[in-house]
Amino acid sequence: MTPAEDPSGPKSLLAQRFRGFLPVVVDLESGGFNSRTDALLEISAVILDMDEDGTLFPCETHSFHLEPFEGANVEQSALDFIGIDLESPDRDAWPEEIALPELFRKIRTAVKKHSCTRAVVVAHNAHFDLGFINAAVERCGIKRNPFHPFSCFDTATLAGLAYGQTVLARACQVAGIPFDNNAAHSAEYDAEKTADLFCGIVNKWRALGGWPLEEKAVPAE
């Protein structure tokens, strides 16, 4: 067991950076905007890592196509927008109750590796994605959700601060991250671009002296 894997040992740099949280970048595609009634159709998660110099980078991506849950609403306009054909024989969709525990298992492994307390969702307009995750967790009766139930990091907000842009494609463009609009609206593609954007903002902030903060002496009274 390495020190980073020992809960009683020293925390990894990644755990120190985000107060014990492991940031996991998530994107999903759905059959509408209502997390309670509309189908969850795709989910992708990018697990991040940090090198010994404190530079954050995408490490591994896990993606699943999902079968609509029983009774789920799927708007045709949503399918047209994201380009999903539910009848395609190549879709290889998994039931939620199988795919989500498998995804969560991989995330919990990363949480343990870095001696973090739990994962936190990073996403573009993050509360949308977190709402669908929480609804699916409740629907499937999943007991071991690795994500914090309400805290999240929103790259739309961060990109607005860092680059003056809140649309993912435009923020990536300003940040110098290649973005193909024809490939967008795939959960995997958008998650990976969001991961690049989040890591870029965090690393830029570090380069400007934002973290780690140097300890300052407290003047004697």
Sequence and secondary structure as in RCSB ss.txt:
>XXXX:A:sequence
MTPAEDPSGPKSLLAQRFRGFLPVVVDLESGGFNSRTDALLEISAVILDMDEDGTLFPCETHSFHLEPFEGANVE
QSALDFIGIDLESPDRDAWPEEIALPELFRKIRTAVKKHSCTRAVVVAHNAHFDLGFINAAVERCGIKRNPFHPF
SCFDTATLAGLAYGQTVLARACQVAGIPFDNNAAHSAEYDAEKTADLFCGIVNKWRALGGWPLEEKAVPAE
>XXXX:A:secstr
  GGG TTS   HHHHHTTTEEEEEEEEEESSS TTTB EEEEEEEEEEE TT  EEEEEEEEEEE   TT B  
HHHHHHHT  TT TT  EE HHHHHHHHHHHHHHHHHHTT SEEEEEETTHHHHHHHHHHHHHHHT S   EEEE
EEEEHHHHHHHHHS  SHHHHHHHHT    TTTTT HHHHHHHHHHHHHHHHHHHHHTT SS         
